[in-house]
Amino acid sequence: MRTASERDLLARLHIDGPLLGGAILICVLGLVVLYSASGQSLEVVVRQGLRMLLGLAAMCGIAQISPLRISRWAPVFYVLGTLLLFVVFLFGTGRGTHRWLEMSFIRFQPSEIMKLAVPLTAAWFLNDKLLPPRFPIIAVVLVMVLLPGGLVMVQPDLGTAILIMAAGLLVLFFAGLNWRWIAVAVISGVVLAPIAWYAMRDYQRQRILTLLDPEKDPLGAGYHIIQSMIAVGSGGWSGKGWLNGTQSYLEFLPERATDFIFAVYCEEFGLIGVLVILVAYSLVLARGVQIALSAQDAFGRLVAASLTVTLFVYIFVNMGMVIGQLPVVGVPLPLVSYGGTSLVTLMTGFGILMSIQTHRRFIVES
């Protein structure tokens, strides 16, 4: 247990101990399973470890900036991120998509910026407005959310688009959106569903159909889900043991280091291991909720609540996808899946949560 002086030191360094501890625990679990999922590649683990250190540096750096200053810069990052989404169409790279921008020393997805810029800008816009918001204000926020979400969707990157729009719409929801407008949105979604279905690309429709009946094409569209569910189910109560996952080592499981790394984790560590990582995620989510509830202003509350629930959406969608309950949409498991841009974005989000919490404490205790 930390002493009072240690807690005071962390507060003055603007570091939230519980959030930092939870993030590090999940990162360690991620490196352990990544070593196995990557075929015991130490190079991959070291590369991911360096990305985690970069993420931790970004988290600690952002935590030093006051929420007021973050709110002032939010629209700038929103405009910058939106412009970069347009640039992707001209210079973007990817396997059959336009998602990445490559420079001489860095390769990143501009869409990741919008996962933070959208909720931050929406909260900045609503901060000095009368809440719950009226229709003109709601309309402006919807444009803020749907513009980048639509640009990402046509890259195409449905998973990231869902996360971006979810983050922005959650800000609107936590601002006290009237249930009448929520009902209107649900009814509109049902009415427009047939149009959305035909607007989807063929592979996106196939993913939904495959979810309903993966056995219809076991060696094609249903292969990912079937092999993933086999890996998850074969883990049993205690798992096959670290480095002993047959689905992974015999290469039956595709994308085992990225989108489907949770299936590797389940196979090797079983239900006990799953409970461990769920507890770790729950601690981080609970801390995020506490920070949202104790925030001093509307901006802090809206941002903290949105980022926390968006993290839950990350976890829910990835795990649901892996166990065959949701369509495969390419959403990584937070802090566990291999990749740099998403990891640094998540850590930056944690830094924003720390800023909201520790600057509040610093002001109160001063």
N, C-alpha and C positions, 0 to 999 in steps of 0.2 A: 504494500500500500504506500502511495506517495505521501510524503510529509507536506505540511502546509507551505514550507519554503519552496519545495519542488513545484507544487501547484502554482504558486505565485510566480515562479520563474517561467513556467510554461505560458501562463497568462500574459506576462509581459513580453514574451517572445511571440505572442499571438498564435500559439500552437494549442490546439485542443487535444488533450491527452487521450480520451476515449476514442475519438475519431481517428487519431493517428495510430493508436494501437490496433483498432479493428482493421484499418486499411493495410497495415503491415502484416497482420495475421493472414488475411486473404491473399496478399501477394506471395507470402511464403508457401501457402498451400498451392498457389498457382504455379510457382517454380517447381515444386515437387512433382506435380502431375505433368507439367510440361516436359520435364526430363524424360518421363516415360512415353508421353504421347509423341515426342519428336524422335523416337527411336534411340534414346539415350545420347542425344546430341548435346554435348557440353557447350558447343558453340552457340546453339540456339538459346540455351538457358542463360548464358553470359550476355548475349545480345538483349534478351528480354530483361535481365537484371539491370543492365545499363539504362534501359528505357524506364524501368521502375524508379531508378535513382533520379532520372530526369523528371519524372512525374512528381516525385517527392520534393525535388527542388522547386518545381513550379507551384506545388501546393503551399510550401512554406513561404515562397515569394509572394504569392497572391494574398496569403493570410496577413501580410504586413500592410496591405492597402486597406484603407477604411471603406466600409460599405458605401459611404457618401461618394467617395471618389470613384468606386466601381460603378455606381449608378450613373455618374456623369459620363463615363467612358462607354457605357453600354451601347448607346445608339451609334457611336463611331464604329465599334466592332460589328454591329449589325450591318451597317452600310458596307464596310469592308468585306465581310463575309458574303453578302449578297453579290457584290461585284465579282468576287472570286468564283462564285458559282457560275456566273456568266463566262468568266475566263476559261473555266473547265471545258465548256463546249468547244472552244477554239483550240486549246492546247492540252486537254485532259487525256490521260492514258488509262488503260485497264483492259481486262480480257472481255472484249465485246462491249465495253461500257466507257463512259467518260467520268471517272470519279477522282482520279489522282492528278496532282500537279507535281512535276518533278523539276527540281533545280539541281545545281551542281553538287550541293551538299545535303539536300533534304528532299524527302518525298512525303507528301501529306495529302489528306482529304479535306478540302475546304468545307465540306458539309459538317465535319466535326466541330468547326467553330460555331456553327449555328445551333448546335445542341445547347450551348451556353448563351450565345448572343440573343437568341429568340426569347427565352424566359427572362433574361436580364432586362432586355428592352421593353418587353411587355410590362414587367413590374415597375420599371422606371416611368413608363407612360401612365400607369394607373396610380402611382404613389401619391400624387397630389390631386387625384380626382375623387369625387364623391362616390363612395361605395355603399351598396352594390352598384355596379356600372349600369348606365342606361344604354339604350340601343345604339346611338351614334358612337359611343365609346367602344361598345362591343364590336361594332363593325370595323373600327380602326384596328383593334387588336387582332381581329380575324384576318385582316389583310396582312398584318405583320407576320402572322403565323403561316398563312396559306401560301404566301409568295415564295419564301425559301423552301417550304415543304414541297410545293409543286415543282420547283426547279430541281430538287434532289430526286423527286419521284421519276422525272423523265430522264435521268442519267443513264439507266434506271437504277435506283437503289431504294426499294420499297421499305426495307427495314429501318434504314437511317431516317427516311422521310417520316415514318410513323413516330419515331422517337422525337424528332424535332417538333412535329405538330403536337404530340402529346405534352411535351414540356411547356409549350406556349399556351395550350388550352387549359392545362392544369393551373397556370397562373390566373386565368380568367375564372376558373371554377372556384379557386380559393379566395378570389376577390369578392365572393358572395353572389355569383351568378344566379339569377332567379331560376327556380325549377321550371318555370313556364318556358324559358328559352332553352333549357336542356331538353324538355319534352319536344319542342319544335325541332331541335337538332336531330333527335332520335328518329322522329317521324320522317323528317326530310331524308335522313340516311337510308331508311327503309325504302322510301319512294324512289330514291336515286340509285339504289343498289343494282338494278338491272342495267342501267346506263354505265355504272362503274365497272360492272362485269365485262361488258363488251369493250370498254376502254382499256382494259388490262391487256398486257402482252400475253402471248400464248403460254409462255413458261410460267407466268404468274397465275393464270387460270389453272394450269396443270398442277401447280403446287397445292392449290385448294382441293382439287379433285383427288389428288394423291393422298391428302390427309384423310379424306373420307373412306378411301379404299386403297391402301398402299399395296395390297396383294394383287391388284389388277395389273401392275407392271413391276414385278419384284426385281427385275434386273435392269430396269430403266429408272423411271421417275420415282418409284417407290423404294429404290435401293437404299438411299440415305436413311430414311425413317426406319425401315425394317432392320438394318444392321445396327442402328443406334439403339432401338428397343431391345434387341438381342443382347447388346453389351450391358445395358442398364439392368435387365432382368437377370443376367447371369452373375451379377455381382452378389446377389443374395444379401444375407445379413451382415457379414463381415468382409466381403469382397474376396477376390482371388489373390490379393497381395500386391504390393508395389512392384512394378516391372513385370507382372505376370498376366497382364490382360491379353487374352488371345485375339480378341477382335481388333485390337490395336496393332499387336506385333505381327499378326498374319495379314495385316493391311486390308481387312474387310471393311473397316470403318473409315469413310472418307472425311476429309477436313478435320482430322482428329486433334490437331493442335490449335485449331481456331474455333469454328462454330460448334463443333461436336466434342470439344474437350471434356464437357461434363459427362458424356457417355463413358469416356476413358476413366474418369474419376469414379463414377458409379461402379464400373466393372472391377476396379482394383481395390476400392475401399468400402464398397457395399453401403448398406443403409446407415451403418454407424458413421462412416465417413461423410455421408450426405448430411446427417444431422449436425456434424461438427461444422461444416461449411455454412449450413443454414443458420446456425447459432451465430457464427461470425457475421454473416450478412445482417441478421436481425439486430445485433448490437449496433452496427453502423446505422441502420435505418432508424432504430429507436433514438439514437443520439441526434440524427437529423431532425426527427420530430420534436425532440426537446429544444433544439436550437430554434426551430420555427416558432414554437409556442412562446419562447422567451425573448424573441426579437423585439427591438424597441420601436420599429416603425413598420409601415405597410410594405415598403420595399423589402426589408429583411425577411418579414414573415412570408411574403409571396414567393420570393426567390428560394428560401430555405425549404419551404413546403414543396415547391415544384421540383427542385433538384432531388429531394429525398424520394418523392413518389416516382419520379422518372427513373431513378436507380432501381426501385422496386419493379418498374415495368421492364427494364433491362433484364433483371434476374428472372422474372416471371415468363417473359417471352422466350428467352433462351432455353430455360429448363422445360417449358411447355413444348417447344419445338423438338428438343432432344427426346422426350418421352412420347412423342407422337400425338400430342393433344393440340398443337397449333401448327400452322403452315411453316415451312422452312423459309425464313425471310432474311437470314444472314445477320442476325444480331449476336454479337459476341457475349460471352459470360464475363461480367465486369471484373477486372483485375486478375483474371485467370487465363482467358484466351490469349493466344499469341498475337501480338500486334502493338504498334507504338502510338499511333495517333489517337485511337480510342482510349488507351490507357492514360495518356497525358491529359486528355480532355476530362476524364473522370477525376483524376487527381486535382486538376485545376478547380473542378466543381467542389471538391472537398475543401480546397483552400478558401473558396468563397464562403462556405459554411463556417469555417474557422474564423474568418474575418468578421462575420456577423456575430458570432458568439463571443470571441475574445475582445473585440473592440467594445462591445456592450459591457463586459465585465470590467474592462480597464477604466471605462468612464464611471461606472457605478462605484468601484472601489477607490478611485481617485477622489 
